[in-house]
């Protein structure tokens, strides 16, 4: 999860960044070094079976400037992989 002064956004790495681990520290370090990262933004939706799930909503660019912290996020919901 990326936390800014204005909001919190649940994100996942793109295929291009699979060399990074899913560790919040590694992601934060990469963001600082690169200045920005392209990630998948995730949101809750209702699946076809009626259950709630965490699913990709679209790609966004996260800029290092304005990010207060990157922290791990765990959800009790089923997670749909980004393609």
Backbone as XML, in Angstrom:
<?xml version="1.0"?>
<chain id="A" units="angstrom">
  <residue number="1" name="UNK">
    <atom name="N" x="0.847" y="-1.158" z="0.000"/>
    <atom name="CA" x="0.000" y="0.000" z="0.000"/>
    <atom name="C" x="0.898" y="1.228" z="0.000"/>
  </residue>
  <residue number="2" name="UNK">
    <atom name="N" x="0.546" y="2.191" z="-0.844"/>
    <atom name="CA" x="1.267" y="3.454" z="-0.916"/>
    <atom name="C" x="0.457" y="4.492" z="-0.146"/>
  </residue>
  <residue number="3" name="UNK">
    <atom name="N" x="1.095" y="5.161" z="0.800"/>
    <atom name="CA" x="0.418" y="6.141" z="1.628"/>
    <atom name="C" x="0.966" y="7.535" z="1.318"/>
  </residue>
  <residue number="4" name="UNK">
    <atom name="N" x="0.047" y="8.461" z="0.977"/>
    <atom name="CA" x="0.409" y="9.856" z="0.746"/>
    <atom name="C" x="-0.343" y="10.712" z="1.755"/>
  </residue>
  <residue number="5" name="UNK">
    <atom name="N" x="-0.147" y="12.015" z="1.691"/>
    <atom name="CA" x="-0.884" y="12.903" z="2.590"/>
    <atom name="C" x="-2.373" y="12.854" z="2.316"/>
  </residue>
  <residue number="6" name="UNK">
    <atom name="N" x="-2.768" y="12.583" z="1.066"/>
    <atom name="CA" x="-4.167" y="12.642" z="0.676"/>
    <atom name="C" x="-4.906" y="11.312" z="0.765"/>
  </residue>
  <residue number="7" name="UNK">
    <atom name="N" x="-4.218" y="10.197" z="0.510"/>
    <atom name="CA" x="-4.921" y="8.926" z="0.471"/>
    <atom name="C" x="-3.997" y="7.730" z="0.631"/>
  </residue>
  <residue number="8" name="UNK">
    <atom name="N" x="-4.619" y="6.557" z="0.647"/>
    <atom name="CA" x="-3.913" y="5.284" z="0.677"/>
    <atom name="C" x="-4.370" y="4.495" z="-0.545"/>
  </residue>
  <residue number="9" name="UNK">
    <atom name="N" x="-3.426" y="3.903" z="-1.266"/>
    <atom name="CA" x="-3.746" y="3.171" z="-2.471"/>
    <atom name="C" x="-3.129" y="1.778" z="-2.407"/>
  </residue>
  <residue number="10" name="UNK">
    <atom name="N" x="-3.955" y="0.770" z="-2.630"/>
    <atom name="CA" x="-3.468" y="-0.605" z="-2.671"/>
    <atom name="C" x="-2.915" y="-0.842" z="-4.070"/>
  </residue>
  <residue number="11" name="UNK">
    <atom name="N" x="-1.662" y="-1.299" z="-4.148"/>
    <atom name="CA" x="-0.997" y="-1.484" z="-5.437"/>
    <atom name="C" x="-0.288" y="-2.830" z="-5.500"/>
  </residue>
  <residue number="12" name="UNK">
    <atom name="N" x="0.032" y="-3.226" z="-6.726"/>
    <atom name="CA" x="0.851" y="-4.415" z="-6.984"/>
    <atom name="C" x="1.808" y="-4.066" z="-8.106"/>
  </residue>
  <residue number="13" name="UNK">
    <atom name="N" x="2.941" y="-4.734" z="-8.139"/>
    <atom name="CA" x="3.940" y="-4.451" z="-9.162"/>
    <atom name="C" x="3.489" y="-4.921" z="-10.542"/>
  </residue>
  <residue number="14" name="UNK">
    <atom name="N" x="3.995" y="-4.255" z="-11.567"/>
    <atom name="CA" x="3.741" y="-4.675" z="-12.940"/>
    <atom name="C" x="4.701" y="-5.802" z="-13.304"/>
  </residue>
  <residue number="15" name="UNK">
    <atom name="N" x="4.458" y="-6.450" z="-14.429"/>
    <atom name="CA" x="5.354" y="-7.520" z="-14.884"/>
    <atom name="C" x="6.768" y="-7.004" z="-15.099"/>
  </residue>
  <residue number="16" name="UNK">
    <atom name="N" x="6.910" y="-5.735" z="-15.505"/>
    <atom name="CA" x="8.231" y="-5.156" z="-15.745"/>
    <atom name="C" x="9.067" y="-5.082" z="-14.468"/>
  </residue>
  <residue number="17" name="UNK">
    <atom name="N" x="8.406" y="-5.017" z="-13.326"/>
    <atom name="CA" x="9.124" y="-4.895" z="-12.062"/>
    <atom name="C" x="9.153" y="-6.187" z="-11.254"/>
  </residue>
  <residue number="18" name="UNK">
    <atom name="N" x="9.018" y="-7.315" z="-11.913"/>
    <atom name="CA" x="9.027" y="-8.584" z="-11.189"/>
    <atom name="C" x="10.407" y="-8.900" z="-10.609"/>
  </residue>
  <residue number="19" name="UNK">
    <atom name="N" x="11.418" y="-8.147" z="-11.027"/>
    <atom name="CA" x="12.743" y="-8.355" z="-10.444"/>
    <atom name="C" x="12.782" y="-7.855" z="-8.996"/>
  </residue>
  <residue number="20" name="UNK">
    <atom name="N" x="11.868" y="-6.978" z="-8.643"/>
    <atom name="CA" x="11.777" y="-6.505" z="-7.266"/>
    <atom name="C" x="11.033" y="-7.541" z="-6.436"/>
  </residue>
  <residue number="21" name="UNK">
    <atom name="N" x="11.396" y="-7.637" z="-5.188"/>
    <atom name="CA" x="10.622" y="-8.502" z="-4.299"/>
    <atom name="C" x="9.374" y="-7.736" z="-3.878"/>
  </residue>
  <residue number="22" name="UNK">
    <atom name="N" x="8.403" y="-8.433" z="-3.359"/>
    <atom name="CA" x="7.174" y="-7.788" z="-2.901"/>
    <atom name="C" x="7.357" y="-7.150" z="-1.533"/>
  </residue>
  <residue number="23" name="UNK">
    <atom name="N" x="8.571" y="-7.067" z="-1.080"/>
    <atom name="CA" x="8.896" y="-6.480" z="0.202"/>
    <atom name="C" x="8.717" y="-4.961" z="0.144"/>
  </residue>
  <residue number="24" name="UNK">
    <atom name="N" x="8.024" y="-4.390" z="1.124"/>
    <atom name="CA" x="7.760" y="-2.948" z="1.136"/>
    <atom name="C" x="9.050" y="-2.128" z="1.139"/>
  </residue>
  <residue number="25" name="UNK">
    <atom name="N" x="10.076" y="-2.593" z="1.818"/>
    <atom name="CA" x="11.345" y="-1.873" z="1.870"/>
    <atom name="C" x="11.996" y="-1.821" z="0.493"/>
  </residue>
  <residue number="26" name="UNK">
    <atom name="N" x="11.984" y="-2.933" z="-0.233"/>
    <atom name="CA" x="12.573" y="-2.973" z="-1.576"/>
    <atom name="C" x="11.810" y="-2.070" z="-2.542"/>
  </residue>
  <residue number="27" name="UNK">
    <atom name="N" x="10.497" y="-2.069" z="-2.421"/>
    <atom name="CA" x="9.681" y="-1.218" z="-3.286"/>
    <atom name="C" x="9.936" y="0.252" z="-2.970"/>
  </residue>
  <residue number="28" name="UNK">
    <atom name="N" x="9.988" y="0.595" z="-1.714"/>
    <atom name="CA" x="10.258" y="1.972" z="-1.304"/>
    <atom name="C" x="11.631" y="2.434" z="-1.788"/>
  </residue>
  <residue number="29" name="UNK">
    <atom name="N" x="12.633" y="1.566" z="-1.669"/>
    <atom name="CA" x="13.984" y="1.886" z="-2.122"/>
    <atom name="C" x="14.005" y="2.101" z="-3.639"/>
  </residue>
  <residue number="30" name="UNK">
    <atom name="N" x="13.344" y="1.221" z="-4.390"/>
    <atom name="CA" x="13.287" y="1.356" z="-5.853"/>
    <atom name="C" x="12.576" y="2.648" z="-6.253"/>
  </residue>
  <residue number="31" name="UNK">
    <atom name="N" x="11.534" y="2.994" z="-5.547"/>
    <atom name="CA" x="10.809" y="4.230" z="-5.825"/>
    <atom name="C" x="11.713" y="5.441" z="-5.600"/>
  </residue>
  <residue number="32" name="UNK">
    <atom name="N" x="12.482" y="5.417" z="-4.525"/>
    <atom name="CA" x="13.415" y="6.506" z="-4.251"/>
    <atom name="C" x="14.516" y="6.616" z="-5.286"/>
  </residue>
  <residue number="33" name="UNK">
    <atom name="N" x="15.037" y="5.474" z="-5.726"/>
    <atom name="CA" x="16.122" y="5.469" z="-6.714"/>
    <atom name="C" x="15.644" y="5.880" z="-8.107"/>
  </residue>
  <residue number="34" name="UNK">
    <atom name="N" x="14.470" y="5.396" z="-8.499"/>
    <atom name="CA" x="13.960" y="5.662" z="-9.849"/>
    <atom name="C" x="13.165" y="6.956" z="-9.952"/>
  </residue>
  <residue number="35" name="UNK">
    <atom name="N" x="12.600" y="7.393" z="-8.836"/>
    <atom name="CA" x="11.779" y="8.599" z="-8.851"/>
    <atom name="C" x="10.312" y="8.314" z="-9.125"/>
  </residue>
  <residue number="36" name="UNK">
    <atom name="N" x="10.032" y="7.193" z="-9.777"/>
    <atom name="CA" x="8.643" y="6.792" z="-10.026"/>
    <atom name="C" x="8.598" y="5.308" z="-10.366"/>
  </residue>
  <residue number="37" name="UNK">
    <atom name="N" x="7.434" y="4.720" z="-10.167"/>
    <atom name="CA" x="7.192" y="3.325" z="-10.525"/>
    <atom name="C" x="5.799" y="3.223" z="-11.148"/>
  </residue>
  <residue number="38" name="UNK">
    <atom name="N" x="5.653" y="2.354" z="-12.129"/>
    <atom name="CA" x="4.341" y="2.049" z="-12.674"/>
    <atom name="C" x="3.855" y="0.783" z="-11.981"/>
  </residue>
  <residue number="39" name="UNK">
    <atom name="N" x="2.672" y="0.867" z="-11.400"/>
    <atom name="CA" x="2.115" y="-0.236" z="-10.621"/>
    <atom name="C" x="0.654" y="-0.436" z="-10.990"/>
  </residue>
  <residue number="40" name="UNK">
    <atom name="N" x="0.114" y="-1.582" z="-10.609"/>
    <atom name="CA" x="-1.311" y="-1.830" z="-10.756"/>
    <atom name="C" x="-2.023" y="-1.306" z="-9.529"/>
  </residue>
  <residue number="41" name="UNK">
    <atom name="N" x="-3.075" y="-0.530" z="-9.723"/>
    <atom name="CA" x="-3.918" y="-0.083" z="-8.617"/>
    <atom name="C" x="-5.002" y="-1.143" z="-8.423"/>
  </residue>
  <residue number="42" name="UNK">
    <atom name="N" x="-5.232" y="-1.542" z="-7.173"/>
    <atom name="CA" x="-6.223" y="-2.571" z="-6.865"/>
    <atom name="C" x="-7.425" y="-1.962" z="-6.146"/>
  </residue>
  <residue number="43" name="UNK">
    <atom name="N" x="-8.585" y="-2.553" z="-6.383"/>
    <atom name="CA" x="-9.821" y="-2.125" z="-5.731"/>
    <atom name="C" x="-10.677" y="-3.354" z="-5.436"/>
  </residue>
  <residue number="44" name="UNK">
    <atom name="N" x="-11.617" y="-3.193" z="-4.530"/>
    <atom name="CA" x="-12.528" y="-4.278" z="-4.187"/>
    <atom name="C" x="-13.683" y="-4.267" z="-5.187"/>
  </residue>
  <residue number="45" name="UNK">
    <atom name="N" x="-14.057" y="-5.465" z="-5.645"/>
    <atom name="CA" x="-15.208" y="-5.604" z="-6.538"/>
    <atom name="C" x="-15.942" y="-6.894" z="-6.184"/>
  </residue>
  <residue number="46" name="UNK">
    <atom name="N" x="-17.134" y="-7.011" z="-6.716"/>
    <atom name="CA" x="-17.908" y="-8.230" z="-6.510"/>
    <atom name="C" x="-17.636" y="-9.172" z="-7.672"/>
  </residue>
  <residue number="47" name="UNK">
    <atom name="N" x="-17.230" y="-10.389" z="-7.368"/>
    <atom name="CA" x="-16.936" y="-11.397" z="-8.388"/>
    <atom name="C" x="-18.236" y="-11.985" z="-8.942"/>
  </residue>
  <residue number="48" name="UNK">
    <atom name="N" x="-18.116" y="-12.761" z="-9.999"/>
    <atom name="CA" x="-19.283" y="-13.396" z="-10.614"/>
    <atom name="C" x="-20.019" y="-14.316" z="-9.648"/>
  </residue>
  <residue number="49" name="UNK">
    <atom name="N" x="-19.272" y="-14.891" z="-8.700"/>
    <atom name="CA" x="-19.908" y="-15.786" z="-7.725"/>
    <atom name="C" x="-20.519" y="-15.026" z="-6.550"/>
  </residue>
  <residue number="50" name="UNK">
    <atom name="N" x="-20.459" y="-13.688" z="-6.588"/>
    <atom name="CA" x="-21.063" y="-12.865" z="-5.542"/>
    <atom name="C" x="-20.133" y="-12.508" z="-4.401"/>
  </residue>
  <residue number="51" name="UNK">
    <atom name="N" x="-18.964" y="-13.132" z="-4.347"/>
    <atom name="CA" x="-17.996" y="-12.847" z="-3.286"/>
    <atom name="C" x="-17.200" y="-11.595" z="-3.630"/>
  </residue>
  <residue number="52" name="UNK">
    <atom name="N" x="-16.725" y="-10.903" z="-2.602"/>
    <atom name="CA" x="-15.860" y="-9.754" z="-2.831"/>
    <atom name="C" x="-14.448" y="-10.237" z="-3.123"/>
  </residue>
  <residue number="53" name="UNK">
    <atom name="N" x="-13.750" y="-9.492" z="-3.970"/>
    <atom name="CA" x="-12.364" y="-9.820" z="-4.294"/>
    <atom name="C" x="-11.577" y="-8.545" z="-4.525"/>
  </residue>
  <residue number="54" name="UNK">
    <atom name="N" x="-10.278" y="-8.639" z="-4.356"/>
    <atom name="CA" x="-9.341" y="-7.550" z="-4.610"/>
    <atom name="C" x="-8.861" y="-7.746" z="-6.041"/>
  </residue>
  <residue number="55" name="UNK">
    <atom name="N" x="-9.106" y="-6.761" z="-6.934"/>
    <atom name="CA" x="-8.799" y="-6.952" z="-8.350"/>
    <atom name="C" x="-8.105" y="-5.725" z="-8.938"/>
  </residue>
  <residue number="56" name="UNK">
    <atom name="N" x="-7.307" y="-5.922" z="-9.996"/>
    <atom name="CA" x="-6.632" y="-4.792" z="-10.628"/>
    <atom name="C" x="-7.664" y="-3.838" z="-11.240"/>
  </residue>
  <residue number="57" name="UNK">
    <atom name="N" x="-7.439" y="-2.542" z="-11.042"/>
    <atom name="CA" x="-8.356" y="-1.528" z="-11.528"/>
    <atom name="C" x="-7.755" y="-0.772" z="-12.700"/>
  </residue>
  <residue number="58" name="UNK">
    <atom name="N" x="-6.428" y="-0.676" z="-12.732"/>
    <atom name="CA" x="-5.721" y="-0.004" z="-13.814"/>
    <atom name="C" x="-4.308" y="0.320" z="-13.392"/>
  </residue>
  <residue number="59" name="UNK">
    <atom name="N" x="-3.470" y="0.635" z="-14.377"/>
    <atom name="CA" x="-2.083" y="0.998" z="-14.072"/>
    <atom name="C" x="-2.005" y="2.473" z="-13.697"/>
  </residue>
  <residue number="60" name="UNK">
    <atom name="N" x="-1.154" y="2.752" z="-12.722"/>
    <atom name="CA" x="-0.895" y="4.137" z="-12.318"/>
    <atom name="C" x="0.603" y="4.331" z="-12.155"/>
  </residue>
  <residue number="61" name="UNK">
    <atom name="N" x="1.024" y="5.562" z="-12.211"/>
    <atom name="CA" x="2.416" y="5.908" z="-11.954"/>
    <atom name="C" x="2.486" y="6.536" z="-10.566"/>
  </residue>
  <residue number="62" name="UNK">
    <atom name="N" x="3.358" y="6.006" z="-9.734"/>
    <atom name="CA" x="3.552" y="6.538" z="-8.387"/>
    <atom name="C" x="4.850" y="7.328" z="-8.397"/>
  </residue>
  <residue number="63" name="UNK">
    <atom name="N" x="4.772" y="8.599" z="-8.027"/>
    <atom name="CA" x="5.941" y="9.470" z="-7.967"/>
    <atom name="C" x="6.508" y="9.458" z="-6.553"/>
  </residue>
  <residue number="64" name="UNK">
    <atom name="N" x="7.802" y="9.421" z="-6.443"/>
    <atom name="CA" x="8.449" y="9.385" z="-5.126"/>
    <atom name="C" x="8.089" y="10.618" z="-4.301"/>
  </residue>
  <residue number="65" name="UNK">
    <atom name="N" x="8.021" y="11.755" z="-4.960"/>
    <atom name="CA" x="7.665" y="12.992" z="-4.257"/>
    <atom name="C" x="6.209" y="12.902" z="-3.813"/>
  </residue>
  <residue number="66" name="UNK">
    <atom name="N" x="5.953" y="13.091" z="-2.558"/>
    <atom name="CA" x="4.590" y="13.039" z="-2.041"/>
    <atom name="C" x="4.243" y="11.733" z="-1.345"/>
  </residue>
  <residue number="67" name="UNK">
    <atom name="N" x="5.041" y="10.680" z="-1.560"/>
    <atom name="CA" x="4.783" y="9.398" z="-0.887"/>
    <atom name="C" x="5.376" y="9.465" z="0.514"/>
  </residue>
  <residue number="68" name="UNK">
    <atom name="N" x="4.534" y="9.251" z="1.505"/>
    <atom name="CA" x="5.005" y="9.257" z="2.885"/>
    <atom name="C" x="5.632" y="7.931" z="3.273"/>
  </residue>
  <residue number="69" name="UNK">
    <atom name="N" x="4.989" y="6.841" z="2.812"/>
    <atom name="CA" x="5.537" y="5.516" z="3.118"/>
    <atom name="C" x="4.909" y="4.459" z="2.223"/>
  </residue>
  <residue number="70" name="UNK">
    <atom name="N" x="5.582" y="3.327" z="2.154"/>
    <atom name="CA" x="5.080" y="2.122" z="1.482"/>
    <atom name="C" x="4.993" y="1.069" z="2.564"/>
  </residue>
  <residue number="71" name="UNK">
    <atom name="N" x="3.828" y="0.444" z="2.694"/>
    <atom name="CA" x="3.678" y="-0.557" z="3.744"/>
    <atom name="C" x="2.983" y="-1.807" z="3.209"/>
  </residue>
  <residue number="72" name="UNK">
    <atom name="N" x="3.239" y="-2.939" z="3.834"/>
    <atom name="CA" x="2.599" y="-4.180" z="3.400"/>
    <atom name="C" x="1.087" y="-4.089" z="3.592"/>
  </residue>
  <residue number="73" name="UNK">
    <atom name="N" x="0.363" y="-4.801" z="2.759"/>
    <atom name="CA" x="-1.099" y="-4.817" z="2.858"/>
    <atom name="C" x="-1.582" y="-6.256" z="2.748"/>
  </residue>
  <residue number="74" name="UNK">
    <atom name="N" x="-2.346" y="-6.680" z="3.695"/>
    <atom name="CA" x="-2.918" y="-8.026" z="3.680"/>
    <atom name="C" x="-4.433" y="-7.877" z="3.603"/>
  </residue>
  <residue number="75" name="UNK">
    <atom name="N" x="-5.040" y="-8.698" z="2.793"/>
    <atom name="CA" x="-6.487" y="-8.660" z="2.640"/>
    <atom name="C" x="-7.077" y="-10.036" z="2.902"/>
  </residue>
  <residue number="76" name="UNK">
    <atom name="N" x="-8.238" y="-10.088" z="3.526"/>
    <atom name="CA" x="-8.903" y="-11.377" z="3.717"/>
    <atom name="C" x="-9.624" y="-11.825" z="2.430"/>
  </residue>
  <residue number="77" name="UNK">
    <atom name="N" x="-9.645" y="-10.956" z="1.427"/>
    <atom name="CA" x="-10.349" y="-11.238" z="0.181"/>
    <atom name="C" x="-9.497" y="-12.033" z="-0.784"/>
  </residue>
  <residue number="78" name="UNK">
    <atom name="N" x="-10.134" y="-12.702" z="-1.704"/>
    <atom name="CA" x="-9.448" y="-13.360" z="-2.807"/>
    <atom name="C" x="-8.789" y="-12.270" z="-3.654"/>
  </residue>
  <residue number="79" name="UNK">
    <atom name="N" x="-7.578" y="-12.526" z="-4.138"/>
    <atom name="CA" x="-6.843" y="-11.558" z="-4.944"/>
    <atom name="C" x="-6.752" y="-12.065" z="-6.377"/>
  </residue>
  <residue number="80" name="UNK">
    <atom name="N" x="-7.127" y="-11.203" z="-7.318"/>
    <atom name="CA" x="-7.064" y="-11.523" z="-8.733"/>
    <atom name="C" x="-5.732" y="-10.999" z="-9.270"/>
  </residue>
  <residue number="81" name="UNK">
    <atom name="N" x="-4.985" y="-11.847" z="-9.947"/>
    <atom name="CA" x="-3.677" y="-11.443" z="-10.482"/>
    <atom name="C" x="-3.848" y="-10.488" z="-11.645"/>
  </residue>
  <residue number="82" name="UNK">
    <atom name="N" x="-2.946" y="-9.496" z="-11.719"/>
    <atom name="CA" x="-2.916" y="-8.581" z="-12.865"/>
    <atom name="C" x="-2.296" y="-9.305" z="-14.038"/>
  </residue>
  <residue number="83" name="UNK">
    <atom name="N" x="-2.761" y="-8.989" z="-15.225"/>
    <atom name="CA" x="-2.231" y="-9.660" z="-16.420"/>
    <atom name="C" x="-1.244" y="-8.806" z="-17.155"/>
  </residue>
</chain>
